[in-house]
Amino acid sequence: MPLTNDVSILEFYGENERYRCGYCKSSDTNYSDGMWAHGLTVQDYQDLIDRGWRRSGCYCYKPTMHLTCCPMYTIK
């Protein structure tokens, strides 16, 4: 994920997208919001993490805890 000093560029993909769960293997029972980070400032990235967002490479997502089959909780 490219980090910039002055501006974040994000592309929102969808709200409450359904997909296969990686834990219980049920189809269409896992929900999340997602966006592609073309550029992200350090502060914006920290703000997303503090609000429950996760990332995989340049893809950022936030599990929809009240809808998903297997809620994910951060352990720190």
C-alpha positions in Angstrom: 0.0 0.0 0.0 1.6 3.3 -1.0 1.9 5.8 1.8 1.7 9.5 1.0 2.4 12.5 3.1 -0.4 14.7 2.1 -3.5 13.0 0.7 -5.3 9.6 0.9 -6.9 8.2 -2.2 -9.5 5.4 -1.5 -12.0 3.6 -3.7 -15.0 2.3 -1.8 -16.2 -1.0 -3.1 -19.4 -1.9 -1.3 -21.4 -2.0 1.8 -22.1 -5.3 3.5 -20.7 -7.4 0.7 -21.4 -11.1 1.3 -18.7 -13.7 0.8 -17.6 -17.2 1.9 -16.4 -17.4 5.5 -12.7 -18.5 5.9 -13.4 -19.9 9.4 -16.6 -21.9 9.3 -16.6 -22.3 5.5 -20.3 -21.3 5.1 -21.1 -19.6 1.8 -22.5 -16.1 1.7 -22.6 -15.6 5.5 -19.7 -13.3 6.0 -20.2 -9.5 5.6 -17.9 -6.6 5.4 -17.4 -3.1 3.9 -14.4 -2.7 1.7 -12.2 -0.2 -0.2 -9.0 -0.1 -2.2 -6.3 2.2 -0.9 -4.5 3.8 -3.8 -2.7 6.0 -1.4 -3.0 6.4 2.4 -1.5 8.8 4.9 -0.1 7.4 8.1 -2.7 9.3 10.1 -5.6 8.1 8.0 -4.4 4.5 8.2 -4.1 4.8 12.0 -7.7 6.2 12.1 -9.0 3.3 10.2 -7.3 0.8 12.4 -8.6 2.5 15.5 -12.2 2.2 14.1 -12.0 -1.6 13.4 -10.8 -1.7 9.8 -8.3 -4.3 8.7 -6.2 -4.7 5.6 -4.8 -7.3 3.2 -2.3 -5.6 1.0 -4.0 -2.5 -0.5 -7.5 -3.8 0.2 -9.0 -2.4 3.4 -12.1 -3.9 5.0 -14.3 -3.7 8.0 -16.3 -6.8 9.2 -19.9 -6.1 9.8 -20.0 -7.7 13.2 -23.8 -7.8 13.8 -24.3 -9.6 10.5 -21.3 -11.9 10.0 -21.4 -15.6 11.0 -18.0 -15.5 12.7 -17.3 -12.1 14.2 -13.6 -11.1 14.2 -12.0 -9.4 17.2 -8.6 -7.9 17.3 -6.3 -9.4 20.0 -3.4 -7.1 21.0 
